[in-house]
């Protein structure tokens, strides 16, 4: 069964949505613990995603093409670059994600660890709102 969900990217919805539209961002990741705690189903390759901007307007549709669960400190440089953020280096990816996850985890009374499990998704752009 296909699933469609609508969401914003966490850190900076407008910039990240634009990176998707520009073809620079073809991957995203999130903390596995958040799926567990919210009892959310994990993404699958049957998923379509409606990408929202910061005011919840749909700007693009993507299809998930690959999902892996990987410890953060084992995420590949290729995956980090596919996230398309900042200067597109592994170091930038690590620094931004460490900061983001530390804040998110602190908010729920959890500690960050370098081997926290991440749900890593590759996606392809299937539609851009004109």
C-alpha positions as CSV (number, residue, x, y, z in Angstrom):
1,X,0.0,0.0,0.0
2,X,1.3,3.4,-1.0
3,X,1.6,6.0,1.7
4,X,1.5,9.8,1.2
5,X,2.6,12.2,4.0
6,X,3.2,15.9,4.1
7,X,5.9,17.5,6.1
8,X,8.5,20.2,6.4
9,X,12.3,19.7,6.8
10,X,13.3,20.4,10.4
11,X,16.1,22.9,10.5
12,X,15.2,25.4,7.7
13,X,12.1,24.3,5.7
14,X,12.4,26.9,2.9
15,X,16.1,26.5,2.2
16,X,15.9,22.7,2.4
17,X,12.8,22.5,0.2
18,X,14.5,24.7,-2.4
19,X,17.5,22.3,-2.4
20,X,15.2,19.5,-3.2
21,X,13.6,21.4,-6.1
22,X,17.1,22.3,-7.4
23,X,18.1,18.6,-7.3
24,X,20.9,19.3,-4.8
25,X,19.1,17.4,-1.9
26,X,18.3,13.8,-2.6
27,X,18.5,12.4,0.9
28,X,17.4,13.1,4.5
29,X,17.7,11.5,7.9
30,X,16.0,11.5,11.2
31,X,16.5,10.0,14.6
32,X,15.1,6.4,14.9
33,X,14.2,7.2,18.5
34,X,11.6,9.7,17.4
35,X,9.7,7.1,15.3
36,X,9.8,4.8,18.3
37,X,8.6,7.3,20.8
38,X,5.8,8.7,18.6
39,X,4.9,5.2,17.4
40,X,5.3,6.4,13.8
41,X,5.8,3.9,11.0
42,X,9.2,3.9,9.4
43,X,9.4,5.3,5.9
44,X,9.4,2.7,3.1
45,X,10.0,2.7,-0.7
46,X,6.2,2.9,-1.2
47,X,6.2,6.4,0.3
48,X,5.4,9.6,-1.5
49,X,6.2,12.8,0.4
50,X,4.6,16.2,0.0
51,X,7.3,18.7,0.9
52,X,6.0,21.8,2.6
53,X,7.6,25.2,3.0
54,X,7.7,27.2,6.2
55,X,4.1,28.3,5.9
56,X,2.8,24.8,5.2
57,X,2.3,25.3,1.4
58,X,3.2,22.2,-0.7
59,X,6.1,22.9,-3.0
60,X,7.3,19.5,-4.2
61,X,6.5,15.8,-4.2
62,X,9.2,13.2,-3.7
63,X,9.2,9.4,-3.7
64,X,11.3,7.5,-1.2
65,X,13.6,5.1,-3.1
66,X,15.8,3.7,-0.3
67,X,15.7,3.5,3.5
68,X,18.4,2.2,5.8
69,X,18.8,2.4,9.6
70,X,22.4,3.3,10.3
71,X,24.3,4.5,13.4
72,X,25.1,8.2,12.9
73,X,28.9,7.6,13.1
74,X,28.6,5.0,10.2
75,X,26.7,7.3,7.8
76,X,28.7,7.5,4.6
77,X,30.2,10.6,3.2
78,X,28.2,10.0,0.0
79,X,25.0,10.1,2.0
80,X,26.0,13.2,3.8
81,X,26.7,14.9,0.5
82,X,23.4,13.7,-0.9
83,X,21.7,15.7,1.9
84,X,22.9,18.7,0.0
85,X,23.2,21.1,2.8
86,X,25.7,23.9,3.6
87,X,29.0,23.4,1.8
88,X,28.1,19.8,1.0
89,X,30.9,18.3,3.1
90,X,30.8,15.5,5.6
91,X,32.1,17.8,8.3
92,X,29.3,20.3,7.8
93,X,26.7,17.5,7.8
94,X,28.1,16.0,11.0
95,X,28.3,19.4,12.8
96,X,24.7,20.5,11.8
97,X,23.2,17.1,12.6
98,X,25.0,16.8,15.9
99,X,23.7,20.2,17.0
100,X,20.2,19.5,15.7
101,X,19.9,16.1,17.4
102,X,21.4,17.4,20.7
103,X,18.6,20.0,20.8
104,X,15.9,17.6,19.8
105,X,17.0,14.9,22.3
106,X,17.5,17.4,25.1
107,X,13.9,18.5,24.6
108,X,12.7,15.0,25.5
109,X,15.2,14.4,28.2
110,X,17.5,12.2,26.2
111,X,21.3,12.3,25.6
112,X,22.9,12.5,22.2
113,X,25.3,9.7,21.3
114,X,27.5,9.4,18.2
115,X,26.1,6.0,17.4
116,X,22.4,6.9,17.7
117,X,20.4,5.2,15.1
118,X,19.3,7.3,12.1
119,X,16.6,6.5,9.6
120,X,18.4,7.4,6.3
121,X,16.3,8.0,3.2
122,X,17.1,8.6,-0.4
123,X,14.4,10.1,-2.5
124,X,13.7,11.3,-6.0
125,X,11.8,14.4,-7.0
126,X,8.7,13.5,-8.9
127,X,6.8,16.9,-9.0
128,X,7.5,20.6,-8.5
129,X,4.7,23.0,-7.9
130,X,4.7,25.6,-10.7
